[in-house]
């Protein structure tokens, strides 16, 4: 639909698919990831800002529900226009999946800056930081 230029229909179909998506159960891929991947692909083909908004909203929701999944941060880093959100998402993608294909789209200095900027607020690293601070005492 979207590729054929029927954007209103494509947006409606994506919104419905979010709620009609089957549970992952025995499927080899998370349906949450598959839905996000389809949104990203459709945006890359159409450039439609409504599809971008749907994909970003989905990524943020999944980060809340499953913060250990790197794909939602990678999706946000790729699609967001907000520089702060982009840096945070790049840093989280790097922490969770340093070999993420999405990261290859970013230059090393941008990744390094994002990692440095968010290192102290990374919930996955807090224990290491606390332990390092305890040893200094």
N, CA, C and O of each residue as an XYZ file, in Angstrom:
548
protein
N       0.814     -1.196      0.000
C       0.000      0.000      0.000
C       0.856      1.258      0.000
O       0.695      2.127     -0.857
N       1.776      1.354      0.976
C       2.614      2.539      1.070
C       3.512      2.710     -0.134
O       3.710      3.826     -0.616
N       4.054      1.610     -0.619
C       4.938      1.662     -1.777
C       4.152      2.080     -3.011
O       4.700      2.698     -3.924
N       2.884      1.746     -3.037
C       2.029      2.109     -4.164
C       1.487      3.530     -4.025
O       0.695      3.974     -4.857
N       1.907      4.247     -2.980
C       1.467      5.624     -2.795
C       0.184      5.780     -1.998
O      -0.335      6.889     -1.874
N      -0.327      4.702     -1.464
C      -1.565      4.762     -0.683
C      -1.202      4.933      0.797
O      -1.351      4.013      1.601
N      -0.724      6.128      1.130
C      -0.189      6.378      2.473
C      -1.224      6.262      3.579
O      -0.940      5.688      4.631
N      -2.406      6.791      3.363
C      -3.438      6.705      4.403
C      -3.745      5.247      4.729
O      -3.877      4.880      5.896
N      -3.857      4.420      3.694
C      -4.116      2.997      3.909
C      -2.938      2.315      4.593
O      -3.131      1.469      5.466
N      -1.732      2.674      4.204
C      -0.538      2.082      4.807
C      -0.451      2.434      6.293
O      -0.149      1.575      7.121
N      -0.713      3.681      6.620
C      -0.670      4.110      8.027
C      -1.741      3.377      8.829
O      -1.469      2.901      9.931
N      -2.950      3.282      8.291
C      -4.023      2.551      8.991
C      -3.642      1.088      9.190
O      -3.877      0.522     10.257
N      -3.056      0.479      8.169
C      -2.658     -0.929      8.262
C      -1.577     -1.118      9.326
O      -1.628     -2.086     10.085
N      -0.602     -0.213      9.393
C       0.439     -0.308     10.422
C      -0.149     -0.144     11.822
O       0.224     -0.865     12.747
N      -1.056      0.795     11.970
C      -1.678      1.008     13.286
C      -2.481     -0.221     13.714
O      -2.440     -0.614     14.879
N      -3.203     -0.820     12.785
C      -3.953     -2.038     13.093
C      -3.013     -3.207     13.385
O      -3.261     -3.992     14.300
N      -1.949     -3.318     12.617
C      -1.000     -4.427     12.794
C      -0.373     -4.402     14.185
O      -0.076     -5.454     14.751
N      -0.173     -3.217     14.734
C       0.400     -3.110     16.081
C      -0.472     -3.856     17.086
O       0.045     -4.496     18.001
N      -1.777     -3.777     16.921
C      -2.692     -4.412     17.872
C      -3.088     -5.831     17.473
O      -3.546     -6.608     18.311
N      -2.918     -6.161     16.230
C      -3.279     -7.499     15.749
C      -2.062     -8.412     15.617
O      -2.169     -9.544     15.144
N      -0.934     -7.917     16.032
C       0.315     -8.670     15.955
C       0.202     -9.914     16.835
O      -0.238     -9.815     17.981
N       0.589    -11.075     16.324
C       0.512    -12.296     17.149
C       1.597    -12.296     18.223
O       2.595    -11.585     18.109
N       1.396    -13.087     19.248
C       2.447    -13.261     20.259
C       3.623    -13.982     19.623
O       3.462    -14.719     18.650
N       4.783    -13.767     20.168
C       5.987    -14.385     19.605
C       5.949    -15.901     19.765
O       6.252    -16.627     18.819
N       5.580    -16.387     20.947
C       5.512    -17.805     21.271
C       6.674    -18.600     20.674
O       7.812    -18.413     21.104
N       6.431    -19.475     19.704
C       7.480    -20.324     19.145
C       8.109    -19.757     17.877
O       8.878    -20.443     17.204
N       7.792    -18.536     17.556
C       8.347    -17.930     16.342
C       9.835    -17.652     16.535
O      10.261    -17.328     17.643
N      10.628    -17.773     15.476
C      12.080    -17.565     15.612
C      12.464    -16.102     15.810
O      13.541    -15.819     16.334
N      11.604    -15.166     15.400
C      11.863    -13.742     15.585
C      10.779    -13.123     16.449
O       9.608    -13.495     16.363
N      11.184    -12.176     17.281
C      10.201    -11.456     18.080
C       9.262    -10.691     17.155
O       9.718     -9.995     16.248
N       7.970    -10.813     17.375
C       7.037    -10.067     16.533
C       7.169     -8.566     16.800
O       6.862     -7.753     15.928
N       7.620     -8.197     17.989
C       7.853     -6.788     18.302
C       8.930     -6.229     17.366
O       8.786     -5.142     16.806
N      10.002     -6.992     17.214
C      11.102     -6.596     16.329
C      10.638     -6.578     14.877
O      10.942     -5.637     14.144
N       9.917     -7.591     14.460
C       9.457     -7.688     13.079
C       8.589     -6.484     12.721
O       8.722     -5.912     11.640
N       7.701     -6.107     13.636
C       6.841     -4.944     13.398
C       7.696     -3.682     13.242
O       7.480     -2.900     12.316
N       8.655     -3.484     14.131
C       9.541     -2.326     14.050
C      10.343     -2.327     12.756
O      10.521     -1.285     12.124
N      10.820     -3.493     12.369
C      11.606     -3.635     11.141
C      10.762     -3.264      9.917
O      11.245     -2.581      9.014
N       9.523     -3.707      9.888
C       8.621     -3.385      8.776
C       8.366     -1.876      8.732
O       8.371     -1.275      7.658
N       8.147     -1.272      9.891
C       7.940      0.183      9.938
C       9.162      0.921      9.395
O       9.034      1.855      8.604
N      10.345      0.492      9.829
C      11.577      1.138      9.364
C      11.749      0.971      7.856
O      12.087      1.928      7.159
N      11.522     -0.216      7.363
C      11.659     -0.476      5.928
C      10.660      0.350      5.128
O      11.011      0.933      4.103
N       9.426      0.399      5.593
C       8.408      1.167      4.878
C       8.754      2.654      4.895
O       8.540      3.347      3.900
N       9.283      3.150      6.007
C       9.702      4.548      6.033
C      10.855      4.789      5.062
O      10.868      5.791      4.348
N      11.814      3.879      5.035
C      12.976      4.080      4.158
C      12.568      4.092      2.688
O      13.213      4.752      1.873
N      11.515      3.376      2.346
C      11.051      3.328      0.958
C      10.183      4.536      0.621
O      10.264      5.071     -0.485
N       9.345      4.972      1.581
C       8.375      6.037      1.291
C       8.817      7.416      1.775
O       8.445      8.428      1.180
N       9.608      7.466      2.850
C       9.983      8.752      3.439
C       8.827      9.444      4.137
O       8.914     10.632      4.448
N       7.752      8.723      4.386
C       6.552      9.317      4.979
C       6.767      9.613      6.462
O       7.103      8.709      7.227
N       6.576     10.876      6.881
C       6.803     11.231      8.282
C       5.827     10.567      9.259
O       6.168     10.366     10.425
N       4.641     10.232      8.808
C       3.698      9.535      9.703
C       4.200      8.131     10.025
O       4.035      7.648     11.145
N       4.804      7.489      9.050
C       5.356      6.147      9.287
C       6.567      6.243     10.204
O       6.761      5.387     11.066
N       7.379      7.274     10.026
C       8.507      7.502     10.934
C       7.991      7.671     12.366
O       8.547      7.096     13.302
N       6.937      8.454     12.530
C       6.367      8.696     13.862
C       5.860      7.391     14.488
O       6.051      7.159     15.682
N       5.224      6.554     13.695
C       4.744      5.257     14.187
C       5.926      4.408     14.641
O       5.885      3.803     15.713
N       6.968      4.363     13.834
C       8.154      3.565     14.175
C       8.832      4.084     15.437
O       9.228      3.293     16.294
N       8.970      5.390     15.561
C       9.607      5.965     16.755
C       8.769      5.725     18.006
O       9.306      5.415     19.070
N       7.472      5.867     17.876
C       6.584      5.610     19.015
C       6.724      4.151     19.464
O       6.800      3.870     20.660
N       6.756      3.244     18.516
C       6.903      1.819     18.819
C       8.244      1.546     19.514
O       8.304      0.814     20.502
N       9.299      2.134     18.990
C      10.627      1.936     19.589
C      10.643      2.401     21.038
O      11.164      1.701     21.906
N      10.079      3.572     21.310
C      10.050      4.108     22.684
C       9.229      3.200     23.606
O       9.626      2.952     24.744
N       8.118      2.718     23.132
C       7.274      1.820     23.942
C       8.020      0.525     24.251
O       7.963      0.023     25.374
N       8.710     -0.009     23.266
C       9.443     -1.264     23.489
C      10.619     -1.058     24.431
O      10.955     -1.962     25.196
N      11.244      0.098     24.395
C      12.339      0.393     25.326
C      11.834      0.387     26.768
O      12.552     -0.021     27.681
N      10.620      0.832     26.964
C      10.022      0.831     28.301
C       9.709     -0.589     28.751
O       9.938     -0.944     29.908
N       9.186     -1.398     27.839
C       8.787     -2.763     28.187
C       9.953     -3.741     28.230
O       9.991     -4.631     29.079
N      10.898     -3.576     27.317
C      12.029     -4.504     27.205
C      13.327     -3.715     27.005
O      13.883     -3.709     25.906
N      13.812     -3.052     28.055
C      14.979     -2.183     27.899
C      16.263     -2.924     27.542
O      17.254     -2.284     27.190
N      16.275     -4.217     27.621
C      17.468     -5.006     27.305
C      17.555     -5.356     25.822
O      18.559     -5.922     25.391
N      16.543     -5.038     25.037
C      16.533     -5.324     23.605
C      17.191     -4.173     22.844
O      16.705     -3.044     22.906
N      18.263     -4.431     22.143
C      19.008     -3.367     21.465
C      18.288     -2.801     20.241
O      18.478     -1.634     19.896
N      17.477     -3.604     19.594
C      16.896     -3.184     18.323
C      16.058     -1.920     18.440
O      16.038     -1.107     17.516
N      15.363     -1.739     19.563
C      14.501     -0.558     19.688
C      15.330      0.720     19.803
O      14.930      1.765     19.289
N      16.478      0.644     20.472
C      17.371      1.799     20.543
C      17.989      2.073     19.166
O      18.116      3.226     18.755
N      18.369      1.013     18.465
C      18.944      1.164     17.125
C      17.942      1.810     16.175
O      18.299      2.671     15.371
N      16.695      1.388     16.276
C      15.649      1.964     15.434
C      15.482      3.449     15.742
O      15.380      4.267     14.828
N      15.455      3.795     17.018
C      15.326      5.200     17.401
C      16.530      6.013     16.918
O      16.359      7.105     16.375
N      17.727      5.497     17.108
C      18.936      6.217     16.684
C      18.896      6.511     15.190
O      19.328      7.578     14.753
N      18.389      5.585     14.421
C      18.332      5.733     12.978
C      17.279      6.742     12.530
O      17.486      7.458     11.551
N      16.153      6.805     13.239
C      15.018      7.582     12.747
C      14.781      8.931     13.422
O      14.135      9.798     12.834
N      15.280      9.129     14.626
C      14.938     10.359     15.333
C      15.654     11.577     14.760
O      16.749     11.476     14.207
N      15.008     12.726     14.908
C      15.617     14.002     14.534
C      16.187     14.708     15.763
O      16.981     15.639     15.633
N      15.783     14.268     16.953
C      16.221     14.908     18.191
C      17.657     14.490     18.508
O      17.916     13.300     18.692
N      18.595     15.435     18.576
C      20.002     15.072     18.805
C      20.246     14.371     20.142
O      21.062     13.452     20.212
N      19.555     14.786     21.199
C      19.714     14.147     22.504
C      19.203     12.718     22.507
O      19.851     11.814     23.034
N      18.035     12.526     21.913
C      17.475     11.175     21.810
C      18.384     10.289     20.962
O      18.589      9.113     21.264
N      18.915     10.868     19.913
C      19.805     10.111     19.016
C      21.057      9.652     19.762
O      21.456      8.492     19.652
N      21.675     10.555     20.518
C      22.885     10.193     21.255
C      22.602      9.116     22.295
O      23.364      8.158     22.429
N      21.499      9.277     23.035
C      21.144      8.273     24.045
C      20.900      6.926     23.382
O      21.349      5.893     23.879
N      20.191      6.939     22.264
C      19.879      5.690     21.567
C      21.131      5.051     20.978
O      21.270      3.828     20.997
N      22.032      5.856     20.463
C      23.304      5.316     19.951
C      24.076      4.667     21.093
O      24.590      3.558     20.947
N      24.158      5.359     22.231
C      24.893      4.812     23.379
C      24.283      3.497     23.844
O      25.011      2.541     24.111
N      22.972      3.434     23.944
C      22.330      2.202     24.405
C      22.513      1.073     23.389
O      22.729     -0.076     23.774
N      22.430      1.389     22.115
C      22.676      0.370     21.093
C      24.089     -0.163     21.230
O      24.317     -1.370     21.151
N      25.026      0.731     21.434
C      26.428      0.335     21.584
C      26.617     -0.551     22.818
O      27.318     -1.560     22.748
N      26.010     -0.192     23.928
C      26.135     -0.990     25.156
C      25.549     -2.387     24.980
O      26.098     -3.369     25.479
N      24.433     -2.464     24.268
C      23.717     -3.730     24.159
C      24.144     -4.587     22.971
O      24.045     -5.813     23.024
N      24.619     -3.949     21.896
C      24.983     -4.701     20.691
C      26.001     -3.910     19.873
O      25.644     -3.231     18.910
N      27.246     -4.002     20.260
C      28.309     -3.220     19.608
C      28.463     -3.546     18.139
O      29.029     -2.752     17.388
N      27.975     -4.688     17.715
C      28.086     -5.079     16.306
C      26.788     -4.847     15.536
O      26.602     -5.396     14.450
N      25.904     -4.046     16.089
C      24.642     -3.743     15.431
C      24.894     -3.134     14.053
O      25.717     -2.232     13.899
N      24.184     -3.635     13.076
C      24.323     -3.098     11.727
C      23.915     -1.627     11.694
O      24.464     -0.852     10.911
N      22.964     -1.238     12.531
C      22.542      0.161     12.576
C      23.703      1.076     12.951
O      23.808      2.190     12.439
N      24.569      0.609     13.839
C      25.696      1.447     14.258
C      26.648      1.751     13.111
O      27.335      2.773     13.133
N      26.698      0.888     12.119
C      27.600      1.128     10.990
C      27.201      2.372     10.193
O      27.990      2.871      9.390
N      25.998      2.870     10.406
C      25.545      4.075      9.717
C      26.081      5.347     10.382
O      25.979      6.435      9.815
N      26.650      5.209     11.577
C      27.149      6.358     12.324
C      28.678      6.377     12.313
O      29.326      5.331     12.291
N      29.230      7.570     12.330
C      30.691      7.700     12.368
C      31.193      7.406     13.775
O      30.507      7.676     14.761
N      32.385      6.855     13.853
C      32.981      6.475     15.131
C      33.019      7.631     16.133
O      32.691      7.416     17.300
N      33.404      8.845     15.735
C      33.405      9.941     16.714
C      32.025     10.217     17.322
O      31.927     10.560     18.500
N      30.965     10.069     16.531
C      29.615     10.273     17.056
C      29.257      9.176     18.060
O      28.642      9.451     19.090
N      29.636      7.953     17.763
C      29.388      6.845     18.698
C      30.185      7.059     19.975
O      29.648      6.929     21.075
N      31.456      7.384     19.833
C      32.312      7.597     21.009
C      31.776      8.723     21.891
O      31.767      8.605     23.117
N      31.330      9.810     21.268
C      30.785     10.932     22.036
C      29.516     10.515     22.779
O      29.336     10.855     23.949
N      28.651      9.788     22.107
C      27.403      9.339     22.730
C      27.687      8.413     23.914
O      27.072      8.546     24.972
N      28.604      7.489     23.735
C      28.956      6.542     24.803
C      29.533      7.298     25.990
O      29.166      7.042     27.137
N      30.423      8.217     25.715
C      31.035      9.011     26.784
C      29.976      9.851     27.515
O      29.992      9.951     28.741
N      29.083     10.434     26.768
C      28.060     11.316     27.323
C      27.080     10.576     28.245
O      26.646     11.123     29.259
N      26.740      9.348     27.895
C      25.715      8.607     28.634
C      26.267      7.486     29.508
O      25.496      6.736     30.106
N      27.550      7.366     29.588
C      28.156      6.273     30.350
C      27.679      6.243     31.803
O      27.350      5.172     32.314
N      27.635      7.372     32.465
C      27.278      7.397     33.885
C      25.792      7.147     34.129
O      25.408      6.763     35.234
N      24.960      7.356     33.128
C      23.524      7.127     33.314
C      23.064      5.788     32.751
O      21.866      5.503     32.746
N      23.980      4.975     32.285
C      23.639      3.674     31.721
C      23.316      2.707     32.860
O      24.195      2.341     33.640
N      22.070      2.305     32.946
C      21.648      1.420     34.032
C      22.347      0.070     33.975
O      22.455     -0.622     34.987
N      22.816     -0.300     32.805
C      23.487     -1.585     32.674
C      24.929     -1.534     33.172
O      25.556     -2.577     33.359
N      25.459     -0.330     33.389
C      26.828     -0.182     33.860
C      26.918      0.321     35.294
O      28.020      0.391     35.837
N      25.810      0.671     35.924
C      25.843      1.259     37.259
C      26.608      0.410     38.257
O      27.369      0.949     39.061
N      26.430     -0.886     38.229
C      27.107     -1.748     39.186
C      28.623     -1.633     39.040
O      29.346     -1.585     40.035
N      29.092     -1.589     37.818
C      30.535     -1.453     37.585
C      31.041     -0.118     38.110
O      32.111     -0.055     38.717
N      30.279      0.953     37.880
C      30.694      2.277     38.328
C      30.695      2.336     39.844
O      31.629      2.872     40.441
N      29.653      1.788     40.481
C      29.576      1.773     41.931
C      30.725      0.971     42.503
O      31.370      1.418     43.451
N      31.000     -0.204     41.953
C      32.095     -1.036     42.438
C      33.438     -0.312     42.282
O      34.294     -0.377     43.165
N      33.607      0.375     41.151
C      34.863      1.107     40.937
C      34.999      2.220     41.962
O      36.099      2.478     42.450
N      33.905      2.881     42.293
C      33.941      3.964     43.291
C      34.180      3.405     44.690
O      34.867      4.042     45.489
N      33.633      2.231     45.010
C      33.846      1.608     46.327
C      35.297      1.248     46.536
O      35.806      1.369     47.650
N      35.975      0.808     45.492
C      37.373      0.420     45.598
C      38.259      1.621     45.862
O      39.316      1.498     46.481
N      37.827      2.785     45.392
C      38.645      3.984     45.568
C      38.601      4.482     47.005
O      39.478      5.232     47.434
N      37.592      4.071     47.740
C      37.447      4.565     49.132
C      38.366      3.823     50.073
O      38.379      4.104     51.272
